């Protein structure tokens, strides 16, 4: 019998489509294969590559008709978790008006919760459950077709949807339960996982704790309170002496591995008339200091924020180096109030 069912579908359904359906994802939808549910005869499982995951359920042409009321046999049941108002779409194929229906039950829901679009009637079974005679469809072709079953106001969060056999030669592939009430599914697809929003990250260095373990001096006296790199009244002060082989440096190490792009803002002020040969630089290294790239250059008097962006290291700390060069004694200075790094 199953071989016959496979042959019927295989001969008549030679086309399949794979679609994007980007509006349906795991944050707003559940996509379930009927053949992976709980199935009871005479509902049977069929297999063919035009169906999603190559599987579907349905009834064969064996004179099976339960037209007037639902029975307790011939079912396919899937379970899902969802809340709120949803559209339920079923990917199905019906060959003709003599084989185009299922009994459909959403457990513990009835006509007061379900808006069904074909105007069919609900029938109560012996257990008080409401079954819809899902009948009288358009698109009676051997191709798979997405059809909206209903819009439903879900009660609770755990649910069971059951298709029950009603007529011969009626087949169902997958069901989409979605909070996206504006779009129509198409073809075969899987639900994407939405990109997670990037948590805001901000690192602010205001020197209130000195250099701490973040910064270290190069070519200076290794003291936070004296030398050409020092903290004076909560402000980082950098000056230099005229030695061509040596400039004043301060290097910081930051874990920026969660950032694709880092934005850096340096609140800076110069003091005592910087000339052309006086320079303040900001370099970064993403390979532990083996190589350096310059991201900022200042060669004139300036008060305000210096801003730029860079790509940090993805597998280790990013090193940030502050340099001053060409300053004449301890008069010309760069004063840094704060440094902030964010995404």
C-alpha positions in Angstrom: 0.0 0.0 0.0 2.7 2.5 0.9 4.5 1.6 -2.3 1.3 2.5 -4.2 1.2 5.8 -2.4 4.8 6.6 -3.1 4.2 5.8 -6.8 1.1 8.1 -7.0 2.9 11.1 -5.5 6.1 10.3 -7.4 4.4 10.2 -10.8 2.3 13.3 -10.3 4.7 15.6 -8.4 7.8 16.3 -10.4 8.5 19.8 -9.1 9.8 21.1 -5.8 11.0 24.5 -4.6 13.4 25.6 -1.9 12.6 29.1 -0.6 14.1 31.7 1.7 11.2 32.5 4.0 13.4 34.9 6.0 10.4 36.2 7.9 10.0 32.9 9.7 12.7 32.0 12.3 13.0 30.3 15.6 12.1 33.4 17.5 8.5 33.5 16.1 7.8 30.1 14.5 7.7 26.4 14.9 8.0 24.1 11.8 7.0 20.5 12.3 7.1 17.4 10.1 3.9 15.4 10.3 5.7 12.1 9.7 7.7 12.7 12.8 4.6 12.9 14.9 2.5 10.1 16.4 0.7 8.3 13.6 -2.1 5.7 13.8 -3.6 3.7 10.9 -5.2 4.1 8.5 -3.1 7.3 8.3 0.2 6.2 6.9 3.7 7.5 6.3 4.9 8.0 2.8 8.3 9.0 1.4 9.3 11.0 -1.6 11.9 13.7 -2.3 9.3 16.4 -3.3 8.2 16.5 0.4 10.1 18.3 3.1 12.6 15.9 4.7 11.4 13.4 2.0 8.4 12.4 4.2 4.6 13.0 4.5 1.4 11.5 5.9 -1.9 10.7 4.2 -4.6 8.3 3.2 -4.5 5.9 0.3 -7.3 5.3 -2.2 -8.8 2.3 -0.3 -12.4 3.6 0.0 -11.7 5.4 3.3 -14.4 8.0 4.2 -15.3 9.4 7.6 -17.3 12.3 6.3 -19.9 13.0 8.9 -18.0 12.8 12.2 -14.4 12.2 13.4 -13.3 8.8 14.6 -10.5 7.8 17.0 -8.3 6.3 14.3 -6.2 7.4 11.3 -4.4 10.3 13.0 -1.1 12.2 12.9 -0.3 14.3 16.0 2.5 16.8 16.5 3.2 18.8 19.7 4.6 22.3 20.1 5.3 25.1 22.5 4.0 28.6 21.6 1.9 31.4 23.1 -0.1 34.3 21.7 -1.9 34.7 18.4 -0.5 32.6 15.6 -1.2 31.6 12.0 -1.2 27.9 11.3 -0.1 26.9 7.8 -0.2 23.3 6.4 1.7 22.2 3.4 -0.6 19.7 1.7 -1.7 18.2 -1.6 -5.3 17.3 -2.5 -5.9 15.5 -5.9 -9.6 16.4 -6.4 -12.8 17.5 -4.6 -13.4 13.8 -3.7 -10.1 13.7 -1.8 -9.5 17.1 -0.2 -10.1 17.0 3.5 -8.9 16.2 7.0 -10.5 16.4 10.4 -8.3 18.9 12.4 -8.1 19.3 16.1 -6.0 21.7 18.2 -6.4 20.2 21.6 -8.6 22.2 24.1 -9.4 24.9 21.5 -12.7 25.5 19.7 -14.4 28.0 17.4 -14.1 30.7 20.0 -10.3 30.5 19.7 -9.9 29.5 16.0 -10.7 31.7 12.9 -10.7 29.2 10.0 -10.7 30.7 6.5 -12.8 28.2 4.5 -16.0 28.6 6.6 -16.1 25.0 7.6 -17.9 23.6 10.6 -16.6 22.3 13.9 -17.9 19.0 15.3 -17.5 17.8 18.9 -16.3 14.3 19.5 -17.3 12.1 22.5 -14.5 13.6 24.6 -15.6 17.2 24.2 -12.9 18.1 21.7 -13.7 20.3 18.7 -12.8 18.9 15.2 -12.9 21.1 12.1 -14.0 19.6 8.9 -11.1 21.1 6.8 -12.7 20.8 3.4 -13.6 22.5 0.1 -10.1 23.7 -0.9 -8.8 25.5 -3.9 -5.6 24.4 -5.7 -6.6 20.8 -6.2 -3.4 19.7 -7.9 -0.8 17.0 -7.3 1.7 19.7 -6.3 2.4 20.6 -2.7 0.7 23.8 -1.6 0.9 26.0 1.5 -2.5 26.8 2.8 -3.5 28.8 5.9 -5.6 26.6 8.2 -6.5 29.2 10.7 -5.5 32.1 12.9 -5.6 31.0 16.5 -5.5 32.6 19.9 -3.5 30.0 21.8 -4.5 29.0 25.3 -1.5 28.2 27.4 1.9 27.3 26.0 1.9 23.5 25.3 -0.2 22.2 22.4 -1.1 19.2 20.3 -2.3 19.5 16.7 -3.9 16.4 15.1 -4.9 15.6 11.6 -7.5 12.8 11.3 -8.3 10.9 8.1 -11.6 12.0 6.5 -11.2 11.3 2.7 -8.9 9.2 0.5 -5.9 10.6 -1.2 -5.4 13.6 1.1 -1.7 14.2 2.1 0.1 16.6 4.5 3.8 17.4 4.7 4.6 19.9 7.3 2.9 22.5 9.6 4.1 26.0 10.3 2.9 27.7 13.5 4.0 31.3 13.5 3.5 34.6 15.2 4.4 36.3 11.9 0.8 37.1 10.7 1.8 39.0 7.6 3.9 36.6 5.4 3.1 33.5 3.4 5.4 30.5 3.5 6.7 29.1 0.2 8.4 25.9 -0.8 10.6 23.8 1.4 12.6 25.7 4.1 14.0 25.5 7.6 13.8 28.1 10.3 16.8 30.3 10.7 18.1 31.3 14.0 17.9 35.1 14.3 21.1 37.0 14.9 21.5 37.9 18.6 21.8 41.6 19.3 25.3 42.7 20.3 25.4 43.7 23.9 26.7 47.2 24.4 30.3 47.2 25.6 32.1 50.2 26.9 35.5 50.5 28.5 36.3 53.8 30.1 39.7 54.7 31.3 39.6 57.9 33.5 42.8 57.2 35.4 40.9 57.1 38.7 42.7 53.9 39.6 46.0 54.9 38.0 47.4 52.6 35.3 46.3 49.6 37.2 47.1 46.3 35.4 46.0 47.7 32.0 48.8 50.1 31.1 52.6 50.0 31.4 55.3 52.6 30.6 58.0 52.3 28.0 61.2 54.4 28.1 60.2 56.2 31.3 60.7 55.8 35.0 57.9 53.3 35.6 56.2 55.6 38.1 52.6 56.7 37.8 53.4 60.0 39.6 56.6 61.2 38.0 58.6 61.1 34.7 57.4 62.0 31.2 54.3 59.8 31.6 52.4 60.4 34.8 49.0 61.0 36.3 48.6 64.5 37.7 45.3 65.4 39.4 43.4 62.6 37.7 44.7 63.5 34.2 47.3 61.5 32.2 50.2 63.8 31.2 52.6 62.9 28.5 55.7 64.9 27.5 59.1 64.0 26.1 62.8 65.0 25.7 64.6 65.4 22.4 66.2 62.0 21.9 65.9 60.7 18.4 66.1 57.1 19.4 63.5 57.3 22.1 59.9 58.5 22.5 57.6 58.3 25.4 55.1 55.5 25.3 52.3 54.1 27.3 50.9 50.7 26.3 47.5 49.2 27.3 46.1 45.7 26.9 42.4 45.2 26.2 40.2 42.2 25.6 38.0 43.3 22.7 37.4 39.8 21.2 33.6 40.3 21.4 33.8 43.3 19.1 33.9 43.2 15.3 34.6 46.9 15.2 35.9 49.0 18.1 35.3 52.7 18.4 37.8 54.7 20.4 37.4 58.2 21.8 40.3 60.1 23.4 39.4 63.3 25.4 42.7 65.2 24.9 44.1 68.7 25.4 47.6 70.0 24.3 49.6 72.5 26.3 52.2 75.1 25.3 52.0 75.4 21.5 52.9 72.2 19.7 54.9 72.7 16.6 54.9 70.7 13.3 57.6 68.4 14.6 55.7 67.7 17.8 53.5 64.6 17.4 51.0 62.5 19.3 50.2 59.0 17.9 47.9 56.1 18.7 49.0 52.7 17.4 47.4 49.3 17.8 48.7 45.7 17.6 46.5 42.6 17.1 49.4 40.1 17.2 50.8 40.6 20.7 53.1 43.5 19.7 54.9 41.9 16.8 53.5 44.5 14.4 51.8 47.8 14.9 49.3 49.9 12.9 48.7 53.7 13.4 45.1 54.7 13.8 45.5 58.3 15.0 48.0 61.2 14.5 47.9 64.7 16.0 50.6 67.2 15.1 49.0 70.5 16.2 47.4 72.1 19.2 44.0 70.6 19.9 41.4 70.4 22.6 38.5 68.0 22.3 37.8 64.4 21.3 39.9 62.4 18.9 37.7 59.6 17.4 38.4 56.6 15.2 37.4 53.0 14.6 39.5 49.9 14.2 39.2 46.1 13.9 40.5 44.5 17.2 42.1 41.1 17.6 39.6 38.2 17.6 41.7 35.7 19.5 43.8 37.7 22.0 44.1 41.1 23.7 44.4 44.2 21.5 47.4 46.4 22.4 46.9 50.2 22.3 50.1 52.3 22.3 50.1 56.1 23.1 53.2 57.9 21.9 54.6 61.4 22.0 57.7 62.5 20.1 59.6 65.7 19.5 58.4 67.6 22.5 61.0 70.1 23.8 61.5 69.4 27.6 58.6 69.3 30.0 56.7 72.4 28.8 54.9 71.0 25.7 52.4 68.3 26.8 49.5 66.2 25.8 46.9 65.8 28.6 44.4 62.9 28.3 41.3 63.2 30.5 39.8 59.8 29.5 39.8 57.1 26.8 36.6 55.2 26.0 36.3 52.1 23.8 32.9 50.8 22.7 31.0 49.0 20.0 
